[in-house]
Amino acid sequence: PSHVLCVPQLNEMIRSPAEGQFWQVDHIQPVYSGGGQCSLENLQTLCTACHRERTAKQAKERSQLKRRSLATKYSCDITRFLVKK
């Protein structure tokens, strides 16, 4: 992760620090891939910048999985093209 925050974000953190600006709790195994359990074994602490990057990456992965799933669902079933006699 690049750990990049813009200057206004950094200034806000310095001037008025608040909960959630520095650290985030995140699932190690993402919820969308079966990691919905909230036990301590499946939780990790990430800096806010890392969490943002990881969330964006996971959103892209979920979108790709969904597109592949839909493509497979509609492209593999050829029975709808067969004429029953």
C-alpha positions in Angstrom: 0.0 0.0 0.0 1.1 3.5 -0.7 -0.1 5.0 2.6 -0.8 8.3 0.8 -3.1 10.9 2.4 -3.7 14.3 0.9 -2.6 17.4 2.8 -6.2 18.4 3.8 -6.8 15.0 5.3 -3.5 15.1 7.2 -4.3 18.6 8.5 -7.7 17.5 9.7 -6.2 14.6 11.5 -3.8 16.9 13.3 -6.3 19.7 14.1 -9.2 17.6 15.3 -8.4 13.9 15.5 -11.4 11.6 15.6 -12.3 8.0 15.8 -11.7 6.2 12.5 -9.2 8.6 11.0 -6.2 6.5 11.9 -7.1 2.8 12.2 -9.8 0.6 10.9 -10.8 -3.0 11.8 -11.2 -5.2 8.8 -12.0 -8.9 8.0 -8.9 -10.9 7.0 -11.0 -13.2 4.8 -13.5 -10.9 3.1 -17.2 -11.2 3.9 -18.0 -11.8 0.2 -15.8 -14.9 0.1 -17.2 -16.5 3.2 -15.4 -14.4 5.9 -18.6 -13.1 7.6 -17.6 -14.5 11.0 -16.6 -11.7 13.3 -14.3 -13.7 15.5 -11.0 -12.2 16.5 -9.2 -14.8 14.3 -10.8 -13.1 11.3 -10.1 -9.5 12.2 -7.1 -7.3 11.6 -6.2 -3.7 12.1 -5.2 -1.6 9.1 -4.3 2.1 8.9 -7.1 4.0 7.3 -5.2 4.5 4.0 -4.5 0.7 3.7 -8.1 -0.1 4.5 -9.3 2.3 1.8 -7.0 0.7 -0.8 -7.9 -2.9 0.3 -11.6 -2.1 0.1 -11.3 -0.6 -3.4 -9.3 -3.6 -4.5 -11.9 -6.0 -3.1 -14.7 -4.0 -4.8 -13.0 -4.5 -8.1 -12.5 -8.2 -7.5 -16.2 -8.6 -6.5 -17.3 -6.8 -9.6 -15.1 -9.0 -11.8 -16.4 -12.2 -10.1 -20.0 -11.0 -10.6 -19.4 -10.3 -14.3 -17.8 -13.7 -14.8 -20.6 -15.4 -13.0 -23.2 -13.7 -15.2 -21.3 -14.5 -18.3 -21.0 -18.1 -17.4 -24.7 -18.3 -16.4 -25.9 -17.1 -19.8 -23.2 -18.4 -22.1 -23.1 -22.0 -21.1 -26.7 -23.0 -21.2 -27.4 -23.9 -24.8 -30.7 -25.7 -24.1 -32.7 -22.6 -24.7 -31.6 -22.7 -28.3 -32.8 -26.3 -28.8 -36.2 -26.9 -30.3 -38.2 -29.6 -28.6 -40.2 -31.9 -31.0 
